[in-house]
C-alpha cells in the first residue's frame, strides 16, 4: 500500500484507512508538509466539510499520507488524527481516475465525548460532519431530536431568534429530510437559545448528537449464517450489529479475542464466558473479500486509536513466508493526541470558519485567546504576545483595587442601596488611606535617591517612621477591615437575587484590567496586612538594634502584628468562602457549594479507573465530600460533576500492586469503591495525606453530609459508570441543565487555577493558596529573548500562582501571563551560556524562560516567592487543625 491504485475499496465508500495511503497524520501550524517524492505532479480535488473544494498539487508517486498532511496544514488543524480522506467508487482507484474523483475530507474517529476534543476548530469540523450526516439521513433520530439539532444549527448560523428571519432561513435551507413538517418545532427550540454563541451552539449540537444511537455510525451490509440482512459497524466501544437502523447487539473490545476475515466471511472470536449464550466464534457474510478487508482494517484502527496508549510496534518480517495481513494501525492514538496538545501547551491561533459568516454582527471564530499571530505566521511567545490593545490611561495597582468596588457602585440602578452603603463605608476610607500612604512612600523614596539632596540623605534614608505612622493609621480602620467578609457575602447574595447585578460583576471581570477574580480585589486590603508584616519582619532582621530605623520598624511590626492577629480568623474564613465561590463558577451540576461549615482542602487531576481504562478526571476535596468531574468544552470552560463520595466512613489504601497501575490508590465508601492514580509519587502522597485528614474532620463533624449535586439522579451506581449508555430520553434534561448553568457563566475565563491544574496534571491545596497570598511580589525583570542574546525589560507582578507581564508599572493591564503551577525554578547551568548575574530559569517540559533581576536581594526574593508557587507545600508543614483554613 503506497501509491494510488494498489488498494480497492467497497461500494460503501469507506476510508482508505492506512496512514501510508489516505490516512492519519498531523502537522503543527507553520510547519511545511514533508518533501514529496519526485515525479510528475497532479492536481487532486478535495471536498471539505463545508462543501467547498480545494485543489492540491501532489507528486504522482506520493502516498495518501502526503496529501492528507497537506490538507491538515491548509486547515491549520492540530488534531488531524480524528479525520481522514475517503472516496466512493466500486473500482480500484488508478492514477488516471484521480482527475475525475473528488476525495472527501471527513471525520474518521468519533470519540464518545466531544470534551476530549481540545481545539475549537476540531469541534467546529465535527459539527459540520454532524450537519452532513443529518442532511444525508445517515444520522437518524426522533423528530424531537432532529428539531433540537437543527435549532442549534440555525442559532449558530443566524443568531438569536426572530420569527420572520428564522422561518425564511428554514425555507431557504434544508438541514434534514422532511424539514417542513418540523418547522414549528424547530422554531420553538430556537426561541430558547437566546444569547448562545456559535461556539456554544456547536457544543450543544455535539452534546445532543453524541447521545444518539446512530452517532458516528457507518453501516457495512452483511448477513448472518441464516441469511438475515444485517449491518456491521464499529465504534469506540467495539463492534456493533444493526438491523435497519436499530442496534440489536454490541461486542465490547474487552469481550473480543480476535477479529479476522476469510474470503467473504467476517469472523469475531469471543473470549470464553460461561454466562453468555453466544458461540465462541460469530460469522457474518459480506458482499466480497474486499468489503471484509476494508471493515476489518477499520476495526483494527478503531481499536488501536481508542484502546491503546501508543502506536503499536510493527511486527518483524517473516523469514520464509507470511501468513495473513501485515496491516497495522500507524499513527497517534487518542491518548497520544490529547497528551501532545497538553504537553506542547499549544497556544490556540485565531480560527475563522471555513465559510466566513457574520453572526449577530460578529465575525464567527473571533480570536480564541485574544492573541495575534506574528507577521511571519509563527505563533508568538506567550511573554510577548500583544494580548491586549494599547492603553491610553494610567492606573496604579491601588487604583485598580479601587476600580473594582467603584465599578459596582457606578451601576447604581443594578446595586441595592444597602450594598452600596456597605461598600462605600468599607472601601472609601481604605482607598483614601492607601493613596495617601503610597504618596508618602513615593516622596520618601524620591528624597532617598535624589542627587540634589546628598547633604541631607542621612535624615531621609529611613522608612520605619513612615511605616509606623501608617500602621497606626491602619489600626484606626479596623472596623472597615472587619467588614470585608460581609462585603463578599452580601455581594454574592445580591448577585444571586439580581441577574442584572450578576452581569455587572461579570462584565467587570471581563475587562482587561481585571486580571484576577473580583473578590480577590475586594480582599486585597486584608491581604496587605500580611505583606506589611513580612516587609517589617525583613527590615527588623536587616537592621542592627543600634540602627536609628530599628525602633520605628519594630514598633510598626508590633502594631501590624496585633491587627493581623485580630483579623486572622476572619481572614481565613473569608478566603475559604471566596475560594468556594470561585470553584462554584468552575463547576456544572453542583449547588450550594459555599456553606459556612464546608472547607476547601485540595483540587487537582487524578486518573480514574473505569471500564474504559484510566480516564483523566478533576477531583475537588472538601471537608465533607470528594467530587470528581470531567472538563466540558463550552465557552464557559466549566467542569461537569460526575459524582460525589462522602468522606464519613471512607477508607484509603494504596493499591499499586493490586491493579498494576503506578501511584494508584483506592477510595472505599459504603456504596462504592473508586480506584484512582496520581501522576507521581509525591502527588499520590499529598492526596492520601489530605484525604486521611479530611476523613478525620468528617468523622468529628456533626450531622450527615448533604448532597451537592443539582439533581440526585445524576449520581450513578458503580455499575452504571462502566457503560454510560445514554438514550434520546436524556436529551431534554441535559440540554436544560447545560443552559441553566452555562448562561450565567457563559464568559467565565478558562485560565483559572483549576484549568491550569487540569492541563499541567497537578494539584493545589488551600495551604498553597494561603502561602501564595502571603508571597506576592512586583518589580522589574529582564526576560531573555528566545533566539538571541538580547533582554527585554518588563514590569512583572507575581500573584495567584502566575506571573503577569507589563511594559511598565504604569500600564493598566498586563501584556501576557505565565501560570507557574508545574514549573520548576533553578539557576542556569554553565552549559546554557547565560553569562549574566542574578539570572533564574523557569522550565516546564520543553518550555524554558530566563529572567534576570537587578540585584542580589531582588534575585533572592523572586526565587523565594516563585518557589512558593512551584513547590507544593506538604501537609506536615501546616499547623494543628483546630481552626478552619
N, C-alpha and C positions, 0 to 999 in steps of 0.2 A: 504494500500500500504506500504509494508515494506520489505518483503522477496521476493526473486525471485519466479516467478510462480504465482503471485497473480494479475497480470495486463496484459491483452492481448494488442497486437499492431496490426496495419494494415499491409497489404502486401506492402504498400508504403514505409515501412522502416522508420517510424517516431521515434523520440526520446522518450524515457521514460521521460516525461517532469518533473515529480515531483522530487524535490531535495531529498526527502526521498526514491526515488528509484535510478534512474541513473541521477541525476540532477546537480544542480549548487552549488558550494561552492568554497572557496579559502583558500589556506594555504600560509602563508608567508614563504619565503625561510629560511631554517634552522629549521622550526617547524616540529614536528612529527604529523602524522595523529592521529585522536582520537583513543583511545583504542577500539579495535574491540570486539564485543560480543564473548563470549566463544562458543566453539563448534568445530566440525571438520572443518579443513581448506581445501580449494580447490584452485587450480591454474586456473586463468582466463586469457585468451589471449586478449590483446587489441592492435588493429592495429592503429598506429599513422598516422599523416597526411603525413609523408614522406614514408608511406607504410612499415615501419619497425614494428615488433611485439615485444611487451613486455609482460612478464608473471607476474601477481600479485597474491600473496598468501593472500587470504581473508577467513574469517570465513564463513561457510556455512549459518549462520544466519545473516550475515552482510547486511545492507541496501546498495543500489546502491550508496548512498552518500559517504559511506566509501571508496568504490572503486574509485569513481571519485576524491576524495581528495588525494588518493594515487597517481593517475595519475598526478594531478597538482603538487604535491610535487616532483614527479620524474622529471617533466619538469622544475621545479623551476619557475612555472608560477604564476604571481601575479594576472593578470586579467582573471582568470579562469572562471569568471561568464559568459563570452561570449560563452563558449564551453559546450559540453555535450557528453554523450555516447549514441550510438544507435546500434540497431541490426535489421536485416531484416529477418522476419520469419512469417509465417501465424499462427503458433500455439502459445499457451501460452508458455512462456519460463520457464520450470520447472528446478529444480536443476540438474536433470540428463542431461538436454540439454546443460548445461554450458560447459561441457567438449568438446562439438562438435561445439560450437558457438564462433565466433570471434566478440567481441564488437569493434566498431569503435569510435575513438576519433574525433569529428567533431566540426565545428563552428555551434553554435545554434542560436545566435542572431547576425544579420548583421546590424551594425549601418549605418546611411546614409552617414557619413563622417568618413573616417579612421583617420582623425586628432583627433577624440575622443579616439582613442586607444593610451594610454600613453607609452606603452613599445614596444621596437623594436622587442622583442621576440613575442609579441602578433601579431604585423603586419606581421612578418615572417610566423607565423602559418596561418594567414588569406591568405597570398599569396599562401601557399601550398594548401589551400582549393580551391582557385580560379583555380589553376592548375588542381586539380582533377575534378572540375566541367567542365572545358574546355575539358579535355580529355574524359570525360564520355558523352559529348554532352548535359549536363544539362544546361550549360551557353551558350545559343545560341546567335549569333550576326552576323553582316555582315562580309563578307570576310575581308574587310579592318580592322575592329576592331579586328578580330581574329588574323590577321597577326601582328598587332601592339602589342597585348597581348603577343604573342609568342616571338616577338623580345625582349621584356623586360625580359622574362624568360631566354632566351639564353644569354642575356647580363649579367644576374645575375649568370648564370652557367659557362660560358666560358670566360667572359670578353669582351674586345674590339674586334671589327670586324676584322676578317681575312677571306677572302672569302673561301679558301680551308677548313679551320677549321670549319667555320660556316656551310658550305654545308655538310661536313661529319657528324657533330653533328646532323643535321636535318635528315640525312639518318638513323642514329643510334637510334634516339629518336623520339617518336611520341607524340606530345602535343595536337593535335586537329584531329578530323576526316578529311579525305581528305587533309592531310597536304602537300602532294607532289604538288598539284595544286597551292598552295600558297607559295612555297619555294622562288621564286624570290621576291615576295612582302615582305616576312619576312626578307630576307637579305637586301632589300632596307631600311627597317625601322631600322634594326640592325646597319647598317652603320652610322646612325645618333646618336647613343647612346655613342659615344666615350667618355671615361672619367667617365662614370656613374658607381658608386659603386654598390655592391649588395644591400645595404640598399636603395639607391636611385631607383634602378630597382624595388624593392618590392613596394616602394611608388608609382612609376609610374604605375605599374601593377594594384594596388588597385585604383588609380586615374581614370584609364580608365574603370576598371570593374564596379566601383560603379555607373557609368552613364548609364550602360546597363539596359535594361528593365527587363532582367531575373536575375539580380544580387541578390543573396541570396534567390531566389525563389524556393520553394519546392511545387510542384503541387500535389493536392489531387483530384482524379477523382470524379466528381459529375454530376448531371443532373438538369436542371431546371424543372418547372412544365409541360412544353410541351415535356419533354423527350430529349431535345437537350443536347448533350455531352459537358460538360464544365469542368473546373478545378478551384478549390479554392486555394488560397494561402494567407499568412499573412505576412505583413511587418511592419516596424516601424510606417508607416503612418496609417495602418488599414487593412481591408480585401479586397483582390483583386479577380477579376474574369477573367479567361483566357479562350480563345477558341483556342486550339492548344497552340502555343507559343506567341499568341497576346493578350495583355491585352485589355479587352473590357469594364471593369468597375472597379471602385475603391470606397470603402466606408470608408471615413476617420473616425478615432476614435471619433472625435467631433460630427459626424452625427449619430453614432450608440448609441441607447439607451440600447439595451440588446442583448446578444448572448446566444442562448440555443440550445438544441437538444432534439428531441423526437423520439425514436427509430432510424429509418434511416434518419430522416429529420433534416437538419441543418437550424436553423431559425435566421435571422437577423432582429431585430426590430429597425426601424429608428426613429429619432426624427421628430416630425411634421414639414413639410416645405411646405409652400403654393406654392413655385416656383418649386418644384420637381415633376417629372412625376411618381416617384416610389410609390408603395403602402407602407403602414405603416410597413408591415412585408413581408420579402422576404424569400422564401423557396427553399432549394436545397436538392435533394435526393442523398445520398451516398450509398456505397456498403453494409454497415452494421452499426449496432449501434456502434460497436467498432470503426469503421472508424470515425463516427461522434464525438464520445467522444474524440478520440485522437486529431482531428483537433480543437475541442472546447478547449481542455486543452492548446494546443499550442497558440491559440488566447489569452487566459487568461494570459499566461505567457508573450507573446509579449507586450500586453497592459500594464501590470504591470511593466515590465522591462524598457520600453521606456517612459511611461507616468507618472508614479508615482514617487514621491520624495523619498519614503521609503517603505520598505516591508509592505504589508497590514497586519493588525492585524487579528488573527483568529476569526472566528465567534463563539459565545457561543454555546455550545452543546444544542440541544433541549431537553426539559424535557421528553416529551412523545414519539414523533416520529419525524423523519427527513423527509424533502421533498427536493428532488433534490440532487445534488452532493455537498459534503463539500470541494471539491478540491479548493485550492487557491495557488497562487504563493508564494513560500518560497525561499528566497534568497535575495541578494542585488540587488537593482535597478541600472540602468546605472548611475544615478546621485550619488548614494552611492559609486559605484566603482570608479568613477572619483574623488570624494571627498576623498576617502580613500587613493588613490595613492598620491594625492596632500598633504593631511594633514599629512601623515606619512613622506613626503618628501623622498620617497623610493629611496635610493641610488642604482642605477642600477648595478647589478652584471654582470661580463662578461658573454656573451652568445655566444655559438657556435652553428652553425646549427646542426640539428639532425643528418644529414649525412655529416660529415665534408668534405668540399671541398676546394681546393686551387683555388683561383680566382686571376689571374694576379700576381701570386707569393705571395699573401697574404692570410692568413687563413680567411675564411669568419667568420664574427662575432667577429673581434678583439674587445678588451675591449671598452665598450662604453664611459667610463669616464676616462680610464687610471688607475682605481683603482684596486687593487688586493685584493681578499678575504683573511681573516686571516686564519692561519693554522687550526683552529677548525671549519672552514666553515662559521663562522658568518661574517656578514658584518662589516668591520672596521669602527671606528668612523671617521666622516669627518675631525676631527682635527688630527688624527694620521695616516690616510691613506697614504701609500707610493705612492702618485700620480705620482711622478717623480723619475727618477733614480738618483743615487749619482752623484755629480758633481766633476770634477777634477779641475775646475778653480774657482778662486775667483773674484768677481766683486762687487764693491761698487755701491750704488744707483746712484751716479753721473756717473759712468762708464756705467751703464745701460742706462741712458739718452743719453750719447754719442753714445752708440751702435746703437740706433735707426736710427740716421741720417747717421752714418758711414756705416751701413749695406747697405743703399741705394746707398751711394757713391761708395762702393766697387763693385757694379754691373754697372760699367761704360758703358758697352755695352747696358744696358737697360735704362739708365738715360740720358735724353737730357742734352747737355752741359750747357745750360742756367740754368737749375735746379741745376746741380752740383755746378756751381759757386755761385748761390744764397744760397744753403745750407752751402757751405764751408765758405762763407763770413759772414754768420749769426751765425753759431754754433761753429766753431772752436775757435774764440776769447772767447765766453761764456764758452765753455767747459774748456779751459785752465784757465780762470779766476776762475771758481768754484773749479777746482782741487787745485789751489794754496790757495784758501780760506779755503778749507777743511783741507789741510796740516797745515795751520797756526792755525786753531781751535784745531786740534788734539795735536799740540805741546803745546799750552797754557793749555789745559786740563791735559796733562801729567805733566806739571810743577805744576799745581794747586793741583793735587792729590799726587804727588811724595813724598815719605817719606824722600828721601835724600835731599830735598830742603826745609826742615822745617824752616831753618833760613831766607829764602828769600820768604816765601809763601805770605807775605803781598803784595809784588810787583807783584805777578802773579795771585792772586785770584781776578781777574777782567777780564771783557770781552768787556767792552764798547770801549776800544781803538782798539781792533781787528775789531769789528763791524763797527766803524766809518771809519777806513782805507778802509775797503772793500766796504762799501756802497758808498763811494766817488769813488772807482774804478768802481763800477757798473754803476754810473751815466755817466762815460765815454763811456759805451757800450749802451747808449740809442738808437743809430742808429740801432744796431743789434737787440735789443729787439723790435723795431718798425717793423722789417721785419717778425715777426712771423706769422702775419695774411697772408702776401704774400706767405710765405713758405707753409702754409697749403693749400691755394687756388691753387698755382702753382703745388703742388704735386698732388692734385685732378685732375686738368686739364691734367697733363701728364699721369696719370693712365687711364683717360678716352680715351686718344689718343693712348695708348700703352697697349695691353693686357699683354705684357711681363713684363712691369714695374708693372702693377697691380698684377701679380703673385708674383713678387719680394716682394712687400709690404705685400701681403697675407702670403707668406712663413715666413716672419719675425714675423707676428702676431701669427703664429702657433708655433713659438719657445717657449720653456718653460720660457725663461727669459722675454718674453713679456706678462706680466700678465694683462695689460690694453691696450686699443687700441693704435696704433702707434701715432695718432695725439695727444693723451694725453701726451706722452713723448715729442713730439715736443713743446708743450705748457708749459711744466714743468718749464723752466726758467722764464717765465712770472708769473706763479703761485707762484714761490718762493718769489717774491716781497711781496705778501700777508703774507707769513709765516714770513719773516724777520720783517715786520711791526708789526705782532702780538707778536713776541718774544720781540722786543724792547719796545712795549707798556707794556708788563708784567714786564720787567725789570725796567722801569721808575716808574711803580706803586709800585714795591717792594722796590726800594732804597729810603731812605730819601734824601732830597735835599742836605744834607751835605756830603753824601757818595762820595768818590773820583771817583766812576764809573758813578755817575748820569749824570754829564755834558756830557761825551762822548756818553752815551746811548741816551740822549735827542737830541744831535746833529745828531747822526746817524739816529734816528727816523725822524727828520725833513728832512734829505736827502732822505730816502726811501719813506716817505710820498709824497714828491714832485714828485719823479719819478713815484710812483704808480698813483698819480692824473693825470699826463701827459699821462699815458698809459691806464687809466681806461676805457675810451670809446672804444678804440680799442680792449682791452681785452674782454669786454662784447660782442662785435660784433663777435670776433673770437671764443669765447666759444660757442656762439649761432650757428655759422656756423659749427663748429666741431660737435656739438650735432646733427644738421640736417644731416650731412654726415653719422654719425653713425646710425641714425634712418633709413636712406635710405637703409643701408645694412640689416636692420631687416625686411624690407617690400618687398612684392612681389606685383606688379601691380600698382606702382606709379613711376612717373618720375619727375625730376627737383624739388625735394623737397627743396634743398638748394639754395634759391634765396636770394639776398641782402635785400629784403623787408619783408621776412617771418620770424617770430619769433616763436620759440617753447615755449609752455606755460605749458602743463601738459600731461602726459601719464599714463594710468592705466586701471584696469579692471572695467567694468560695465556689468550688465546683461541686455540684450536687449530683450524686449518682442516681440514675433512674433507668428505666427500661431502654432508654435511648443512649445510655452511656453517661459519661460525665458532661454536664452542661453548666456553663457559667451562670451564676446567679449572684445577685446583690443581696447581702444579708444586713439586717438592721437589728442590733441588740439593744433592748431597753431593760429596765429594772424588773419588768414583769413578763415580757414576751419577746420572742425572736421572730421577726418577719423575714420571709425570703421572696425575692422579686426577680423579674426579668426586665430588660430595658425595652421600652416601647419606642418606636420610631414615629414620632409626631413632631410637629413644630414645637411642642412643649417639652419634648425630650424627657418625659417622665418615666418612672419605673412602675410596672404593673405588679401589684401584690398577688402572689400565687397562694400563699398560705401563712399560717402563724403557728408557732409552737409555744405553748405556755411553759414557763420556767419552773413552776412549782412541781416538784416530783421528778424533774428531768435528771438523767444521769448522763455523764460524758465519759467516753472511753476511747483510747487510741485503738485503731483497727487496721493499721497498715498491713500487717501480716494476714489478717482475715480476708481482706479484699484485694490485696496485691497492688494497691494504689499508694504512691508516695504521699506522705504528710496527710494521711487520712484519719478521720475520727468519726465516731458515731454518736448521734444525739438520740436518746431513748426517752420517750414520754409514755404516758398511759395509753395513748391511742395509736401511736405510730413510732417508727424509727426512721431517722434520716441520716444517710451517710454523706459526708462532705469531705473535700480535700482542699488544703491550702496550697499556696504557690511555693511555700518554702517552710523549712523547719521553724524559723523564727515567727512567721505568720501563724503557723499552727499553734505554737506555744502561747502567743498573745491571745488568740481566740479562746483557747482552752482555759487560760488563766482568767480571762474576763467572764467567760460563761460560768465557770465554777463560782466566781464571786457573785455574779448576778443570780444564780440559783440560790445561794445562801441568803441574798437580800429578799428574794421572793418567798423563801420559807419563813423569814422573820416578819413578813408583812401580814396585814390583816385583811380578810375578805378575799373572795375569788377574783381572778383576773377577768376583766370584761373583754369581749371580742372587739377587735379594732376594725374588722372588715365591714365594708359598707353593706354587704349582702352575705348573710350567713351561708347561703347556697354556694358562695364562691369557694368555701373550704372543701377540698376534695378528700375523700378517703385515700389511704395509701394505694389501693388497687387501681383507683381511677387515674392516678398520676402516670401509670405505666403507658396507657394508650392515648389518653387525652383526645378521644374521638368526639367531635362536635357535630351537631346536626343543624339543619337550617332553622329549627325552632329557637336556637340560641341567638339568632342574628339580631332580633329586635332589642333584646335586653342588652346585648353587648354594645350595640350602637348607641343606645341611650346612655349607658354608663360612661362611654368614652366622651360623649358630648357634654354630659353634666360636669365631668371633672376637667375635661380638656379646655372648654371655652374660657373658664375663669383664669386659667394659667396658660393660655394659648401662646403667650410670648415669653414664657419663663425661660431664662437663659439656660443654655446647655453646657456651661463651663463651671458649674458648681463643684464643690469638693466631692460630691457623690459621683459625678461623671468622671472626674479625674481618677478617682479610685477604681472605677469600672475599667477605664482604658489602661491604667497602669497596673491593674491586677494587684492592688494593695488594699490596706485598710487604715483607718484612723480612729482614734478614741477621743472621748471628751477630755481626757488628760492632755492629749496632743493639742486639742483646741485651746485649752487653758494656757498651755505653755506658749502657743503661737500668739495668743492675746497679749501676753506679757512681753514677748520678744518681737517688737515692731521696730523698724529702722528705716531711715531715709537718708539719702546723700548722693554725692556724685560718684559715679564709677565709669571707668573706661572699658568699653567692650571691644574685643579684638575682632576685626573682620575675618571672615572665614577663609578667604582665598588671598589674603595679602598680610603684610606686616603692620598695616595701619590700625589705629584705635579710634573709636568713636566715643565722645563724652556724652553721657546720659545722666539725667536725674532719675534715681531708682528708689522706689518705695517697696519695702517688704511688709506685707500684711496678708492675712488669710491664706497662708501657705503658698503665696505667689509673689513673684517679682513683677512690679508694674514699671514700665519704662516711659519716661517723659523726656522731651528735648531739653527743657529747663524746668526748674522748680516752680516757675510761674504759670506753666501750662495748665489748662483747665481739665484736661483728661489725658489718659495715657496713650502712647503710640501703639503699644503692644504689651502683652503679659506673658509670663512663663510660670505655669504651675510647677512647684518643686517636689511634690509628693512622688516618691520613687527615684528621685535624682540622688546622686552622691556628690559631695563637695570635698575636693582634695587639692593638694598643691601639685602643679605640673612637674613631671619628671624632666631630667636634663635632656632626654632623647626627644622631647617635644619642642625643643629650641625656642622656648619663651624666655628671652634674655631680658627680663624686667623684674623689678622688685614688687612685692605685695600683690602677686597675681594668684588668684584661686580659679579652680576649674570645676565646672558643673557638667556632669555627664550622666546620661541615661541611655543605655544600649548604644546605638550609633550616634546619638546626639551629644555634641560636645560644645561648650561655650567657655571662653576665657574672659575674666573680668580683672581689672587692676584698680586697686584703691590708691588713695593719695598719701597715706601714711601708715605706719605700722599699727597704730591704735585703731584706725578705721578698718584695716585689713582684719585684725583680730575680732572686731565687733561684727563684721559681716560674716566671718566664718562661724562665729558663735550663734548668731540668730538663724543663719541658713541651716546649720546643723540641727537646730531645734525643729525644723520642718522636715528635714530629710531623714532624720533618725528617729523613728517612732519610739515613744517612751515606754518603758517596761512598767507593768503594774506594781512591781516591787518598789518602785521609786515613790509611789503615791502614799498619801497619809492614811491614817486609820479611817475606815469607812463609817464613822459615827454621824457625819453630816452629809447632806446631798452634795452633788458636784457643784 
